[in-house]
Amino acid sequence: MRIIFTEPFRRDYGRLPFDARRALHKALKFFITNPRHRSLRAKKLPGTIIWYARISRAYRFTFEYRDGEVFLRRAGTHDILSQERFKR
């Protein structure tokens, strides 16, 4: 599985507080070894091709599977989930 870091994800990463970045690193390690790891609580956004997973209590990251690759789309607070619902 190849993982692609999109520009919006990179931009969001730069805006995260230090603790959230550290938690994201840990979440991505779990994600790389097992995308369905229990601590990630990965779920699909209803009506979309976009998935989201837990970074911490307050933070999430979104991703999508496409052509055998995983595209990391966004990272941030729960607000990113509302924004992602309107994109495809």
DSSP file (Angstrom, degrees, kcal/mol; ACC not computed):
  #  RESIDUE AA STRUCTURE BP1 BP2  ACC     N-H-->O    O-->H-N    N-H-->O    O-->H-N    TCO  KAPPA ALPHA  PHI   PSI    X-CA   Y-CA   Z-CA
    1    1 A M              0   0    0      0, 0.0     2,-0.4     0, 0.0    68,-0.2   0.000 360.0 360.0 360.0 122.9    0.0    0.0    0.0
    2    2 A R  E     -a   69   0A   0     66,-0.9    68,-2.9     2,-0.0     2,-0.5  -0.802 360.0-148.4 -96.4 135.3    1.5    3.3   -1.1
    3    3 A I  E     -a   70   0A   0     -2,-0.4     2,-0.5    66,-0.2    68,-0.2  -0.910   7.5-161.4-110.4 128.6    0.6    6.4    0.9
    4    4 A I  E     -a   71   0A   0     66,-3.4    68,-3.0    -2,-0.5     2,-0.8  -0.927   9.0-148.9-110.1 126.4    0.4    9.8   -0.7
    5    5 A F  E     -a   72   0A   0     -2,-0.5    68,-0.1    66,-0.2    66,-0.1  -0.851  21.2-148.5 -94.0 108.5    0.5   13.0    1.4
    6    6 A T     >  -     0   0    0     66,-1.8     4,-2.4    -2,-0.8     5,-0.2  -0.288  23.1-110.1 -73.9 161.7   -1.6   15.6   -0.4
    7    7 A E  H  > S+     0   0    0      1,-0.2     4,-2.7     2,-0.2     5,-0.2   0.914 118.7  52.6 -59.8 -44.6   -0.8   19.3   -0.3
    8    8 A P  H  > S+     0   0    0      0, 0.0     4,-2.7     0, 0.0    67,-0.3   0.897 109.9  50.2 -59.5 -36.7   -3.8   20.1    1.9
    9    9 A F  H  > S+     0   0    0     63,-0.4     4,-2.7     2,-0.2    -2,-0.2   0.931 111.0  48.1 -64.7 -44.6   -2.7   17.4    4.3
   10   10 A R  H  X S+     0   0    0     -4,-2.4     4,-1.8     2,-0.2    -1,-0.2   0.904 112.8  48.6 -61.7 -41.6    0.8   18.8    4.4
   11   11 A R  H  X S+     0   0    0     -4,-2.7     4,-0.9     2,-0.2    -2,-0.2   0.933 112.3  48.1 -64.1 -46.3   -0.6   22.3    5.0
   12   12 A D  H >X S+     0   0    0     -4,-2.7     4,-0.9     1,-0.2     3,-0.8   0.902 107.5  56.6 -60.5 -41.4   -2.9   21.1    7.8
   13   13 A Y  H >< S+     0   0    0     -4,-2.7     3,-1.0     1,-0.3    -1,-0.2   0.911 103.9  53.1 -56.9 -43.8    0.0   19.2    9.4
   14   14 A G  H 3< S+     0   0    0     -4,-1.8    -1,-0.3     1,-0.2    -2,-0.2   0.737 108.8  50.7 -64.2 -23.1    2.0   22.4    9.6
   15   15 A R  H << S+     0   0    0     -4,-0.9    -1,-0.2    -3,-0.8    -2,-0.2   0.568  87.1 104.9 -91.9 -10.7   -0.8   24.1   11.4
   16   16 A L  S << S-     0   0    0     -3,-1.0    60,-0.0    -4,-0.9     5,-0.0  -0.414  78.4-108.1 -71.7 145.2   -1.3   21.4   14.0
   17   17 A P     >  -     0   0    0      0, 0.0     4,-2.2     0, 0.0     3,-0.3  -0.313  36.6-103.1 -64.2 158.8   -0.1   22.1   17.6
   18   18 A F  H  > S+     0   0    0      1,-0.2     4,-2.4     2,-0.2     5,-0.2   0.890 121.0  50.7 -52.9 -47.3    2.9   20.1   18.7
   19   19 A D  H  > S+     0   0    0      1,-0.2     4,-2.2     2,-0.2    -1,-0.2   0.879 110.2  50.0 -61.8 -38.3    1.0   17.6   20.7
   20   20 A A  H  > S+     0   0    0     -3,-0.3     4,-2.3     2,-0.2    -1,-0.2   0.872 109.6  51.7 -68.7 -36.6   -1.4   16.9   17.9
   21   21 A R  H  X S+     0   0    0     -4,-2.2     4,-2.3     2,-0.2    -2,-0.2   0.921 109.7  48.8 -63.9 -43.4    1.5   16.4   15.5
   22   22 A R  H  X S+     0   0    0     -4,-2.4     4,-1.8     1,-0.2    -2,-0.2   0.915 112.4  48.3 -62.6 -42.3    3.1   13.9   17.9
   23   23 A A  H  X S+     0   0    0     -4,-2.2     4,-2.5     1,-0.2    -1,-0.2   0.864 109.1  54.5 -65.4 -35.8   -0.3   12.1   18.2
   24   24 A L  H  X S+     0   0    0     -4,-2.3     4,-2.8     2,-0.2    -2,-0.2   0.903 104.7  53.5 -64.6 -41.1   -0.6   12.1   14.4
   25   25 A H  H  X S+     0   0    0     -4,-2.3     4,-1.8     1,-0.2    -1,-0.2   0.928 111.2  46.3 -57.6 -45.2    2.8   10.4   14.0
   26   26 A K  H  X S+     0   0    0     -4,-1.8     4,-1.9     1,-0.2    -2,-0.2   0.922 112.6  49.8 -64.1 -44.3    1.6    7.7   16.4
   27   27 A A  H  X S+     0   0    0     -4,-2.5     4,-2.6     1,-0.2    -2,-0.2   0.891 109.3  51.9 -62.3 -40.4   -1.7    7.3   14.5
   28   28 A L  H  X S+     0   0    0     -4,-2.8     4,-2.7     2,-0.2    -1,-0.2   0.848 105.2  55.5 -67.7 -33.2    0.0    7.0   11.2
   29   29 A K  H  X S+     0   0    0     -4,-1.8     4,-1.8    -5,-0.2    -1,-0.2   0.936 111.7  44.0 -62.1 -45.0    2.3    4.3   12.5
   30   30 A F  H  X S+     0   0    0     -4,-1.9     4,-3.0     1,-0.2    -2,-0.2   0.926 113.3  52.2 -61.3 -44.4   -0.8    2.3   13.4
   31   31 A F  H  < S+     0   0    0     -4,-2.6    -2,-0.2     1,-0.2    -1,-0.2   0.888 107.7  50.8 -61.2 -42.1   -2.4    3.2   10.1
   32   32 A I  H  < S+     0   0    0     -4,-2.7    -1,-0.2     1,-0.2    -2,-0.2   0.899 117.8  38.1 -65.3 -40.8    0.6    2.0    8.1
   33   33 A T  H  < S+     0   0    0     -4,-1.8    -2,-0.2     1,-0.3    -1,-0.2   0.843 141.2   0.8 -79.7 -33.0    0.7   -1.4    9.9
   34   34 A N    ><  -     0   0    0     -4,-3.0     3,-2.2    -5,-0.2    -1,-0.3  -0.688  56.4-164.2-158.3  97.4   -3.1   -1.8   10.1
   35   35 A P  T 3  S+     0   0    0      0, 0.0     7,-0.2     0, 0.0    -4,-0.1   0.685  95.3  53.8 -58.8 -17.1   -5.5    0.7    8.7
   36   36 A R  T 3  S+     0   0    0     -6,-0.1     5,-0.1    -5,-0.1    -5,-0.1   0.129  76.0 149.3-103.1  20.0   -8.3   -0.9   10.8
   37   37 A H    X>  -     0   0    0     -3,-2.2     3,-1.4    -7,-0.2     4,-0.9  -0.262  54.1-124.3 -55.8 137.9   -6.4   -0.6   14.1
   38   38 A R  G >4 S+     0   0    0      1,-0.3     3,-0.7     2,-0.2    -1,-0.1   0.848 106.7  58.5 -55.6 -39.5   -8.9   -0.2   16.9
   39   39 A S  G 34 S+     0   0    0      1,-0.2    -1,-0.3     2,-0.1    -2,-0.1   0.745 101.1  57.2 -67.5 -21.2   -7.4    3.0   18.3
   40   40 A L  G <4 S-     0   0    0     -3,-1.4    14,-3.5    13,-0.1    -1,-0.2   0.801  84.6-157.7 -77.3 -29.0   -7.9    4.7   14.9
   41   41 A R    <<  -     0   0    0     -4,-0.9    -3,-0.1    -3,-0.7    -2,-0.1   0.903  19.6-162.8  50.1  46.2  -11.7    4.1   14.9
   42   42 A A        +     0   0    0     -5,-0.5     2,-0.3    -7,-0.2    11,-0.2  -0.350  16.4 168.5 -65.2 134.5  -11.7    4.5   11.1
   43   43 A K  E     -B   52   0A   0      9,-2.3     9,-2.8    -3,-0.1     2,-0.4  -0.971  34.5-112.4-143.9 156.4  -15.1    5.1    9.5
   44   44 A K  E     -B   51   0A   0     -2,-0.3     7,-0.3     7,-0.2     5,-0.1  -0.747  32.7-117.0 -90.5 136.5  -16.4    6.1    6.2
   45   45 A L    >   -     0   0    0      5,-3.1     3,-1.8    -2,-0.4     5,-0.2  -0.598  44.8-102.5 -68.8 126.6  -18.1    9.5    5.9
   46   46 A P  T 3  S+     0   0    0      0, 0.0    -1,-0.1     0, 0.0     3,-0.1  -0.223 101.1   9.5 -55.7 133.3  -21.6    8.7    4.8
   47   47 A G  T 3  S+     0   0    0      1,-0.3     2,-0.2    -3,-0.0    -2,-0.0   0.607 115.8  85.6  76.6  12.5  -22.4    9.3    1.2
   48   48 A T  S <  S-     0   0    0     -3,-1.8    -1,-0.3     2,-0.2    40,-0.1  -0.788  79.2-124.6-133.3 176.7  -18.7    9.8    0.2
   49   49 A I  S    S+     0   0    0     -2,-0.2    16,-0.5    -3,-0.1     2,-0.4   0.252  80.6 107.2-100.2   8.4  -15.6    7.9   -0.8
   50   50 A I        -     0   0    0     -5,-0.2    -5,-3.1    37,-0.2     2,-0.3  -0.707  51.2-164.0 -96.6 136.9  -13.7    9.6    2.1
   51   51 A W  E     -BC  44  63A   0     12,-3.4    12,-2.4    -2,-0.4     2,-0.3  -0.762   3.2-157.6-109.7 159.5  -12.7    7.9    5.3
   52   52 A Y  E     -BC  43  62A   0     -9,-2.8    -9,-2.3    -2,-0.3     2,-0.3  -0.979   5.2-168.3-137.0 155.2  -11.6    9.4    8.6
   53   53 A A  E     - C   0  61A   0      8,-2.5     8,-2.2    -2,-0.3     2,-0.4  -0.949  28.6 -99.6-140.2 159.0   -9.6    8.2   11.6
   54   54 A R  E     + C   0  60A   0    -14,-3.5     6,-0.2    -2,-0.3     3,-0.1  -0.619  29.7 171.6 -84.9 131.1   -8.9    9.4   15.1
   55   55 A I  S    S-     0   0    0      4,-2.5     2,-0.3     1,-0.5     5,-0.2   0.783  75.3 -34.2 -94.5 -48.8   -5.7   11.2   15.9
   56   56 A S  S    S-     0   0    0      3,-1.7    -1,-0.5   -16,-0.1   -36,-0.0  -0.834  81.7 -68.8-154.5-171.4   -6.8   12.1   19.4
   57   57 A R  S    S+     0   0    0     -2,-0.3     3,-0.0     1,-0.2    -3,-0.0   0.878 134.0  27.6 -58.1 -37.4   -9.9   13.0   21.2
   58   58 A A  S    S+     0   0    0     19,-0.1    20,-0.6    -4,-0.0     2,-0.3   0.600 114.1  67.3-102.1 -13.7  -10.1   16.3   19.4
   59   59 A Y  E     + D   0  77A   0     18,-0.2    -4,-2.5    19,-0.1    -3,-1.7  -0.843  50.2 175.8-120.6 148.8   -8.3   15.6   16.1
   60   60 A R  E     -CD  54  76A   0     16,-3.4    16,-2.7    -2,-0.3     2,-0.3  -0.917  15.6-147.8-137.4 161.7   -9.0   13.5   13.0
   61   61 A F  E     -CD  53  75A   0     -8,-2.2    -8,-2.5    -2,-0.3     2,-0.3  -0.984  13.7-145.0-130.5 150.4   -7.4   12.8    9.7
   62   62 A T  E     +CD  52  74A   0     12,-2.4    11,-2.3    -2,-0.3    12,-0.7  -0.810  22.4 164.1-113.7 154.4   -9.2   12.0    6.4
   63   63 A F  E     -CD  51  72A   0    -12,-2.4   -12,-3.4    -2,-0.3     2,-0.3  -0.967  18.8-149.6-156.8 166.7   -8.1    9.7    3.6
   64   64 A E  E     - D   0  71A   0      7,-1.6     7,-2.9    -2,-0.3     2,-0.5  -0.995  17.3-127.4-145.0 150.5   -9.3    7.9    0.6
   65   65 A Y  E     + D   0  70A   0    -16,-0.5     2,-0.3    -2,-0.3     5,-0.2  -0.835  36.1 164.6 -94.9 129.3   -8.4    4.7   -1.2
   66   66 A R  E >   - D   0  69A   0      3,-2.8     3,-1.8    -2,-0.5    -2,-0.1  -0.929  63.1 -18.5-150.6 124.0   -7.8    5.1   -4.9
   67   67 A D  T 3  S-     0   0    0     -2,-0.3     3,-0.1     1,-0.3    -1,-0.0   0.859 126.2 -49.9  52.1  43.0   -6.1    2.8   -7.4
   68   68 A G  T 3  S+     0   0    0      1,-0.3   -66,-0.9   -67,-0.1     2,-0.3   0.567 120.8 102.4  76.3   8.2   -4.4    0.7   -4.7
   69   69 A E  E <   -aD   2  66A   0     -3,-1.8    -3,-2.8   -68,-0.2     2,-0.5  -0.835  66.0-132.5-120.6 159.5   -3.0    3.9   -3.0
   70   70 A V  E     -aD   3  65A   0    -68,-2.9   -66,-3.4    -2,-0.3     2,-0.6  -0.963  15.6-158.0-113.7 124.8   -4.1    5.8    0.1
   71   71 A F  E     -aD   4  64A   0     -7,-2.9    -7,-1.6    -2,-0.5     2,-0.6  -0.906   9.2-146.9-103.8 115.0   -4.4    9.5   -0.2
   72   72 A L  E     +aD   5  63A   0    -68,-3.0   -66,-1.8    -2,-0.6   -63,-0.4  -0.738  24.9 176.1 -79.7 119.0   -4.1   11.4    3.1
   73   73 A R  E     -     0   0A   0    -11,-2.3     2,-0.3    -2,-0.6   -10,-0.2   0.929  48.2  -6.3 -95.8 -54.9   -6.4   14.4    2.5
   74   74 A R  E     - D   0  62A   0    -12,-0.7   -12,-2.4   -65,-0.1     2,-0.3  -0.934  46.7-162.4-143.9 161.0   -6.8   16.5    5.6
   75   75 A A  E     + D   0  61A   0     -2,-0.3     2,-0.3   -67,-0.3   -14,-0.2  -0.971  43.6  79.7-146.8 134.3   -5.8   16.6    9.3
   76   76 A G  E    S- D   0  60A   0    -16,-2.7   -16,-3.4    -2,-0.3   -21,-0.2  -0.991  73.8 -26.1 165.3-160.6   -7.3   18.8   12.0
   77   77 A T  E >  S- D   0  59A   0     -2,-0.3     3,-1.9   -18,-0.2     4,-0.4  -0.065  78.1 -81.6 -72.2 179.6  -10.2   19.2   14.4
   78   78 A H  T >> S+     0   0    0    -20,-0.6     3,-1.5     1,-0.3     4,-0.9   0.722 119.7  80.8 -57.5 -21.2  -13.7   17.7   13.8
   79   79 A D  H 3> S+     0   0    0      1,-0.3     4,-1.7     2,-0.2    -1,-0.3   0.806  80.3  65.2 -57.5 -29.9  -14.4   20.7   11.6
   80   80 A I  H <> S+     0   0    0     -3,-1.9     4,-2.3     1,-0.2    -1,-0.3   0.817  94.7  59.5 -64.8 -27.5  -12.5   19.0    8.7
   81   81 A L  H <> S+     0   0    0     -3,-1.5     4,-1.4    -4,-0.4    -1,-0.2   0.906 104.0  49.2 -66.9 -40.1  -15.2   16.3    8.7
   82   82 A S  H  < S+     0   0    0     -4,-0.9     4,-0.5    -3,-0.2    -1,-0.2   0.898 112.8  47.9 -64.4 -39.7  -17.9   18.8    7.9
   83   83 A Q  H >< S+     0   0    0     -4,-1.7     3,-0.9     1,-0.2    -2,-0.2   0.882 109.6  53.0 -67.7 -38.5  -15.8   20.3    5.1
   84   84 A E  H >< S+     0   0    0     -4,-2.3     3,-1.8     1,-0.2    -1,-0.2   0.781  93.5  71.0 -70.6 -27.4  -15.0   16.9    3.6
   85   85 A R  T 3< S+     0   0    0     -4,-1.4    -1,-0.2     1,-0.3    -2,-0.2   0.784  98.9  49.9 -60.0 -26.1  -18.7   15.9    3.4
   86   86 A F  T <  S+     0   0    0     -3,-0.9     2,-0.3    -4,-0.5    -1,-0.3   0.365 103.0  73.5 -97.1   5.3  -19.2   18.3    0.6
   87   87 A K    <         0   0    0     -3,-1.8   -37,-0.2    -4,-0.1    -3,-0.0  -0.763 360.0 360.0-112.7 161.8  -16.2   17.2   -1.4
   88   88 A R              0   0    0     -2,-0.3    -1,-0.1   -40,-0.1   -39,-0.1   0.349 360.0 360.0-123.4 360.0  -15.8   14.1   -3.5
